[in-house]
């Protein structure tokens, strides 16, 4: 019961936050999916992806920070998390593998920034 309530609250927060963002929608007749692009307040793309006609997340989704740097690469199949997801921040890259909408494994690597040549 608690899980259901927490999920409902998280879902409503996500829907409300997306409802307030500027977005572009386009029906792709070839794939029969809705292509969407969400924008940050500064006009930079915040997310891209596709929905099924009944509103389920489908295919590859990408999330970007306010400077346009990729933060997340995700995959959905009919609203379920599948395959490899990648999460970037300034110091790490995290890979999360999903199987049957559940985390199967997690790997993490440190991002090494090259040292500038002083010559």
Number of C-alpha atoms within 10 A of each C-alpha: 6 7 8 9 10 11 12 12 12 11 12 12 12 11 11 10 10 14 11 10 14 14 16 12 12 11 15 11 8 6 10 12 21 21 17 16 19 22 18 17 12 9 12 15 22 24 22 18 20 24 22 18 12 9 12 15 21 23 18 15 19 18 20 20 15 15 12 14 14 18 17 19 18 20 21 22 17 15 15 16 21 23 16 18 20 19 16 18 14 10 10 13 17 16 18 20 18 20 14 11 14 12 14 13 11 13 10 13 11 11 12 9 8 6 6 6 5 4 3
